[in-house]
Amino acid sequence: MREVVSIHIGQAGCGVGIDVWNAIQNEARPNRFSDTSTAGNVFGSSESPCGTFLYETDSGVFRPRTVFIDTDPLLHDSAFANSNLNSHGLTSEDVLIYRQDCRSIYHEGKNQSRSLNITEDGMSLVQRQLERCDRVGGIMLFRASGGGTGSGIGDLLAEETREESPKASIIEPLIYPSQNSWSSALEPYNAIFTLAGSHRSVSLSLLLSNEPVLGRLGQDSSFKDMNKVLASVIFGITASLRHPSTVNASIDEIVTNLVPTPTFRYATVGHVSRSITTPIREVIRSLFDYKKSLLCDVNHAQPKPLFAASIQLAGGSNFSVGEVQRAVNSLREHHPVVPWVPNSFKVGLVNIPAVQRTQSIDGLMLTNTTAIRSVIECQYRKFLELFQHRSYVHHYLESGAEMEEFYSAREFVRGLISEYDQAIDICASENRAIMVREARRPSRRPSIR
């Protein structure tokens, strides 16, 4: 077993995190095991479905391997009030809540982190969790890139975590701004600063956004409702870390499978739930549909060659890996793959214990694709529109930013988009070459005697 430490930063990171931990703890309750008389022993063993995420205290209580950090005082008065901590399996030692919001400004988050020692205090909690691990299997960083706390403080904490654990893979489920729904006019600045500020510290960013969730739930849904949906998807992503699986048994393997180079370390998640009687080909077809992605602003008109994709199915006991692989192979012909990444598709079946199975198949597809380009470009263009007129720039300068940081972030993201353009061009050139070779190949006509 390799343990995973989770860090939740900002309103979104903490809100989603609470729902994730509630789900993990519900799964780990003794009455979910077939033999409740030995549930404690099973849970504490290497065969535990949740030992990756929970540790046992000296008193025999199981607690999350996690840290929560936020600057919003409302969170302290609600979810993290002392009366509610234990219901989430947390203690006051797991939580840092401050009384001054970061005003949705990236550099205000950094400024507060320095003045209030937030990064140092947060790292002391992270180090405590790391010391409880026998073998660190990875770190998950939950946050949003549109606000000030998750973006600014999140970047500083990611840098410190990378220095503390240079060999550990860091995956961030990152709630990314969308074009048509936002909570602050400053989101494009924060998103671009986050992309530029985290590229050396984070191993894989799983980009998620609220707009597709609103499409599923309805436009009147609250952030609490959306957090529950995002949490359920992240809970599903980690299923292969909690249960036996044919692929993606560790954070390191997820990163290795999905990230061909550090430049292309952005992916998204598709999720479908179908009846257990649904043909597996239909489940896979739904996962290949970008409209099922939890990331908005994907340009469906542009080519979308894949760097890599990892498909994970849980709850289906009537099919084999071979069946799934054949279904994938029949569909991947319509989804070009970048030519320099062999074996682009990984398929895994997660073995959920019988007492926890439902009458449905939950399918997840982690996809690293050039379609991410249009998502990044969307916020980049909004950044340029604001920065051209220096709109809101004074808020960042008042929080300690320098103008050079705007130019530096702009150039980094411009270069990132250019890298995606080159990958798309190479794929198009390779496809044209294949078509030419096929056209020149002599046709095999039967000889006439």
C-alpha positions in Angstrom: 0.0 0.0 0.0 1.2 3.5 -0.9 -0.4 6.4 1.0 -1.7 9.6 -0.5 -1.8 12.9 1.2 -4.4 15.4 0.2 -4.2 19.2 0.4 -7.4 21.4 0.1 -6.9 25.1 -0.5 -9.5 27.8 -0.8 -13.3 27.8 -0.8 -13.6 25.4 -3.8 -10.8 23.1 -2.8 -12.2 22.8 0.8 -15.8 22.5 -0.3 -15.1 19.6 -2.8 -12.7 18.1 -0.3 -15.3 17.7 2.5 -17.6 15.8 0.1 -14.7 13.6 -1.0 -13.8 12.7 2.5 -17.4 12.0 3.5 -17.6 9.5 0.6 -14.3 7.8 1.5 -15.4 7.5 5.2 -18.8 6.1 4.2 -17.1 3.5 2.1 -14.8 2.6 5.0 -17.4 2.2 7.7 -17.3 -1.3 9.3 -20.9 -2.1 8.4 -19.9 -2.0 4.7 -17.8 -5.1 5.2 -19.3 -8.6 5.0 -17.8 -9.6 8.4 -18.3 -6.7 10.8 -16.6 -8.6 13.7 -13.2 -8.3 11.8 -13.9 -4.9 10.1 -11.3 -3.1 12.2 -8.6 -5.6 11.4 -9.5 -5.6 7.7 -9.5 -1.8 7.6 -6.1 -1.5 9.3 -4.5 -4.1 7.0 -2.8 -3.7 3.7 -6.0 -5.0 2.1 -8.0 -2.0 3.3 -9.9 -0.2 0.6 -9.2 3.1 2.2 -5.9 2.8 4.0 -4.4 4.7 1.2 -6.3 7.8 2.4 -6.8 7.2 6.1 -4.5 6.5 9.0 -5.1 4.9 12.4 -4.5 7.0 15.5 -3.1 5.5 18.7 -6.7 5.3 20.1 -7.8 3.2 17.1 -9.7 6.0 15.3 -9.2 6.4 11.5 -8.5 9.9 10.3 -8.0 11.4 6.8 -4.4 12.0 5.6 -5.3 15.6 4.7 -4.9 19.3 5.3 -7.5 22.1 4.8 -6.5 25.7 4.3 -8.7 28.7 3.6 -8.8 32.4 4.3 -12.6 32.7 4.2 -13.9 33.2 7.7 -17.4 31.9 6.7 -15.9 28.5 6.3 -14.7 28.5 9.9 -18.2 29.4 11.0 -19.9 26.6 9.0 -18.2 23.5 7.8 -15.2 23.7 10.0 -16.8 24.8 13.3 -15.5 22.7 16.1 -18.9 21.0 16.4 -18.7 19.8 12.8 -15.0 18.7 12.6 -15.5 15.3 14.0 -18.4 14.6 11.6 -15.9 14.9 8.8 -13.3 12.8 10.5 -11.1 15.9 11.0 -9.4 17.5 14.0 -8.4 21.1 14.6 -4.8 20.0 13.7 -5.9 19.3 10.1 -7.4 22.7 9.5 -6.1 26.3 9.0 -8.7 29.0 8.7 -7.9 32.7 8.6 -10.1 35.7 9.0 -9.1 37.8 6.0 -10.3 36.9 2.5 -7.9 37.2 -0.5 -10.4 39.3 -2.5 -10.1 36.9 -5.5 -6.7 38.3 -6.3 -3.8 35.9 -7.0 -1.1 38.2 -5.6 -3.2 39.0 -2.5 -3.1 35.3 -1.8 0.7 35.4 -2.0 0.8 38.6 0.0 -1.3 37.1 2.8 0.7 33.9 2.8 3.9 35.8 3.5 2.5 38.2 6.0 0.5 35.6 8.0 3.0 32.7 7.5 0.3 30.7 5.8 2.6 28.6 3.7 4.9 27.8 6.6 2.1 26.8 8.9 0.4 24.8 6.1 3.6 23.0 5.3 4.0 22.0 9.0 0.7 20.2 8.7 1.6 18.6 5.4 4.9 17.4 6.8 3.1 15.9 9.7 0.9 13.9 7.4 3.8 12.8 5.3 5.6 11.6 8.4 2.6 9.3 9.1 3.2 7.5 5.8 5.4 4.5 5.4 5.5 4.9 1.6 4.3 8.1 0.1 2.4 7.3 -3.1 1.6 10.8 -4.2 0.0 14.1 -3.2 -3.4 15.5 -4.4 -3.9 19.2 -4.4 -7.5 20.4 -4.5 -8.1 24.0 -5.5 -9.6 26.4 -8.0 -7.5 28.7 -10.3 -10.1 31.5 -10.5 -9.9 32.8 -6.9 -7.2 34.3 -4.8 -6.6 31.7 -2.1 -6.5 28.6 -4.3 -4.4 30.2 -7.0 -1.9 32.4 -5.0 -1.5 30.4 -1.8 -2.0 27.2 -3.8 1.0 28.0 -6.0 3.3 28.8 -3.0 2.2 25.6 -1.2 2.7 23.5 -4.3 6.3 24.9 -4.7 7.1 24.1 -1.0 5.5 20.6 -1.3 7.6 19.9 -4.4 10.8 20.9 -2.5 9.8 18.8 0.5 8.9 15.7 -1.6 10.8 16.1 -4.9 10.1 12.5 -6.1 6.4 12.5 -5.2 3.9 13.0 -8.0 1.5 15.9 -7.4 -1.9 15.7 -9.0 -4.3 18.6 -8.8 -8.0 18.4 -9.5 -8.2 22.0 -10.6 -11.5 23.8 -11.0 -10.8 26.0 -14.0 -12.8 29.1 -15.0 -15.3 28.8 -17.9 -16.3 31.3 -20.5 -20.0 31.7 -19.7 -20.1 31.4 -15.9 -17.8 33.1 -13.4 -17.8 34.5 -9.9 -15.3 37.3 -10.4 -14.1 39.5 -13.3 -10.5 38.8 -12.2 -10.7 35.0 -13.0 -8.7 35.3 -16.3 -5.8 37.0 -14.5 -5.8 34.4 -11.8 -6.1 31.5 -14.1 -3.2 32.6 -16.3 -1.0 33.3 -13.3 -1.8 29.8 -12.0 -0.9 28.1 -15.2 2.4 30.0 -15.3 3.1 29.6 -11.6 2.5 25.9 -11.2 4.2 24.4 -14.3 7.3 23.3 -12.4 5.7 22.0 -9.3 2.5 20.1 -10.4 2.9 16.7 -12.2 -0.6 16.6 -13.6 -3.5 19.0 -13.7 -7.0 17.5 -14.1 -9.0 20.5 -15.4 -12.6 20.6 -14.3 -15.2 23.4 -14.5 -18.6 24.2 -13.1 -20.4 24.9 -16.3 -20.8 21.3 -17.5 -22.0 20.4 -13.9 -24.6 23.2 -14.2 -25.7 21.7 -17.4 -26.4 18.4 -15.6 -28.0 19.9 -12.5 -29.7 23.0 -13.7 -28.8 26.7 -13.7 -30.2 27.3 -10.3 -27.9 24.8 -8.6 -25.7 26.1 -5.7 -22.0 25.7 -5.4 -22.7 23.1 -2.7 -24.6 21.0 -5.3 -21.8 21.4 -7.9 -19.2 20.5 -5.3 -21.0 17.2 -4.6 -20.9 16.3 -8.3 -17.2 17.2 -8.7 -16.4 15.3 -5.5 -18.2 12.2 -6.7 -16.2 12.2 -9.9 -12.9 12.7 -8.0 -14.0 9.9 -5.7 -14.4 7.7 -8.7 -11.0 8.7 -10.1 -9.4 7.5 -6.9 -11.2 4.1 -7.0 -8.2 2.4 -8.4 -6.1 3.7 -5.5 -8.6 2.2 -3.0 -9.5 -1.1 -4.7 -7.7 -3.7 -6.7 -7.5 -2.6 -10.4 -5.9 -3.8 -13.6 -4.3 -0.3 -14.2 -3.5 2.9 -12.4 -2.8 1.4 -9.1 -0.9 4.5 -7.9 -0.6 8.2 -8.4 2.8 7.7 -10.2 1.2 5.3 -12.7 -1.6 7.7 -13.5 1.0 10.4 -14.2 3.2 8.1 -16.2 0.2 6.9 -18.3 -1.1 10.4 -19.0 1.8 12.8 -19.2 4.2 12.3 -22.2 6.2 15.4 -21.4 6.0 18.1 -18.6 4.7 20.6 -21.2 1.6 18.6 -21.9 0.6 17.9 -18.3 -3.1 18.9 -18.6 -6.0 16.5 -18.8 -9.7 16.4 -18.3 -12.2 13.9 -17.1 -15.2 12.3 -18.7 -17.8 10.5 -16.6 -20.8 8.4 -17.4 -23.0 6.1 -15.4 -25.0 3.4 -17.2 -27.1 0.4 -16.3 -25.2 -2.8 -15.7 -27.0 -4.3 -18.7 -25.7 -1.6 -21.1 -23.5 -3.0 -23.8 -19.9 -2.1 -23.0 -19.4 -0.6 -26.5 -22.1 2.0 -25.7 -20.4 2.8 -22.4 -17.1 3.4 -24.1 -18.7 5.4 -26.9 -20.2 7.7 -24.3 -16.8 8.3 -22.7 -15.3 9.2 -26.1 -17.9 12.0 -26.4 -16.3 15.3 -25.4 -19.7 16.6 -24.4 -19.5 14.2 -21.4 -16.3 15.9 -20.3 -16.4 18.0 -17.1 -14.4 20.7 -18.8 -16.1 23.4 -20.9 -14.9 25.5 -23.8 -13.6 22.6 -25.8 -13.6 23.6 -29.4 -15.4 20.7 -31.2 -14.5 22.0 -34.6 -10.7 21.7 -34.1 -8.9 18.4 -34.5 -8.4 16.7 -31.1 -5.5 14.2 -31.3 -4.9 12.3 -28.1 -1.6 12.2 -26.2 -3.0 9.5 -23.9 -6.2 8.3 -22.3 -6.9 6.1 -19.3 -10.3 4.4 -19.1 -11.5 3.1 -15.8 -14.7 1.1 -15.3 -16.1 0.2 -11.9 -19.2 -2.0 -11.2 -19.2 -4.0 -14.3 -18.7 -7.7 -13.5 -20.0 -9.1 -16.7 -17.2 -8.2 -19.0 -13.4 -8.5 -19.3 -10.5 -6.3 -20.1 -10.4 -7.9 -23.5 -14.0 -6.8 -24.3 -13.3 -3.3 -23.2 -10.1 -3.1 -25.2 -11.8 -4.3 -28.3 -14.5 -1.7 -27.8 -11.8 0.9 -27.5 -10.0 -0.2 -30.6 -13.1 0.0 -32.7 -13.7 3.6 -31.7 -10.1 4.9 -31.5 -9.9 4.9 -35.4 -12.0 8.1 -35.3 -9.8 9.7 -32.6 -6.3 10.3 -34.0 -3.3 9.8 -31.6 -0.1 11.8 -31.7 2.4 9.6 -33.6 5.2 9.8 -31.0 3.2 8.3 -28.1 2.9 4.5 -28.4 0.3 2.5 -26.5 -1.8 5.6 -25.8 -4.8 3.9 -24.3 -4.8 2.2 -20.9 -7.9 0.3 -19.7 -8.6 -0.7 -16.1 -11.4 -2.5 -14.4 -11.8 -1.7 -10.7 -12.8 -4.6 -8.5 -15.4 -3.2 -6.1 -16.3 -5.5 -3.2 -19.7 -7.2 -3.7 -21.3 -5.5 -0.7 -20.5 -2.1 -2.2 -21.6 -2.7 -5.8 -24.5 -1.0 -7.4 -26.6 -2.0 -10.4 -24.7 0.4 -12.7 -21.4 0.8 -14.5 -19.4 3.9 -13.6 -17.1 4.8 -16.4 -14.3 7.4 -16.2 -11.9 8.5 -18.9 -8.9 10.6 -18.1 -7.9 12.3 -21.3 -4.8 14.2 -22.3 -5.7 15.7 -25.6 -4.8 18.7 -27.8 -8.4 19.8 -27.2 -7.1 21.3 -24.0 -5.6 24.1 -26.2 -8.9 25.7 -26.8 -9.7 25.7 -23.1 -6.4 27.4 -22.2 -6.8 29.8 -25.2 -10.2 30.9 -24.0 -8.9 32.3 -20.7 -5.8 33.6 -22.4 -7.9 35.7 -24.8 -9.9 37.1 -21.9 -6.6 37.9 -20.1 -5.4 39.8 -23.1 -8.7 41.8 -23.4 -8.3 42.9 -19.8 -4.6 43.5 -19.8 -4.7 45.5 -23.1 -6.7 48.2 -21.2 -4.9 47.5 -17.9 -8.3 46.7 -16.4 -8.1 45.8 -12.7 -4.2 45.7 -12.8 -4.0 48.2 -10.0 -5.6 45.7 -7.6 -2.7 43.3 -8.3 0.0 46.0 -8.0 -1.5 47.1 -4.7 -1.1 43.5 -3.5 2.6 43.4 -4.4 2.6 42.3 -8.0 5.0 43.7 -10.6 4.2 44.5 -14.2 6.9 42.1 -15.4 4.9 39.2 -13.9 2.0 40.0 -16.2 4.3 39.9 -19.2 6.0 36.8 -18.0 2.7 34.9 -17.4 1.5 36.0 -20.8 4.6 34.8 -22.6 4.5 31.4 -20.8 0.9 30.7 -21.8 1.5 32.0 -25.3 4.4 29.5 -25.6 2.2 26.7 -24.2 -0.5 27.4 -26.8 2.2 27.4 -29.5 3.4 23.9 -28.3 -0.1 22.6 -28.7 -0.3 24.1 -32.2 3.0 22.3 -33.2 1.6 19.0 -31.9 -1.6 19.5 -33.9 0.4 20.3 -37.0 2.7 17.3 -36.6 -0.3 15.1 -36.3 -1.9 16.6 -39.4 1.3 16.2 -41.4 1.6 12.5 -40.3 -2.0 11.8 -41.2 -1.5 13.4 -44.7 1.7 11.3 -45.2 -0.3 8.1 -44.3 -3.0 9.0 -46.8 -0.4 9.6 -49.5 1.2 6.3 -48.9 -2.1 4.5 -48.9 -3.0 6.3 -52.2 0.3 5.2 -53.9 0.0 1.6 -52.7 -0.8 -0.5 -55.8 -4.2 -2.1 -55.6 -4.3 -5.8 -55.4 -6.5 -7.0 -58.2 -7.1 -10.7 -58.7 -5.1 -12.0 -61.7 -7.0 -13.2 -64.8 -5.9 -16.4 -66.3 
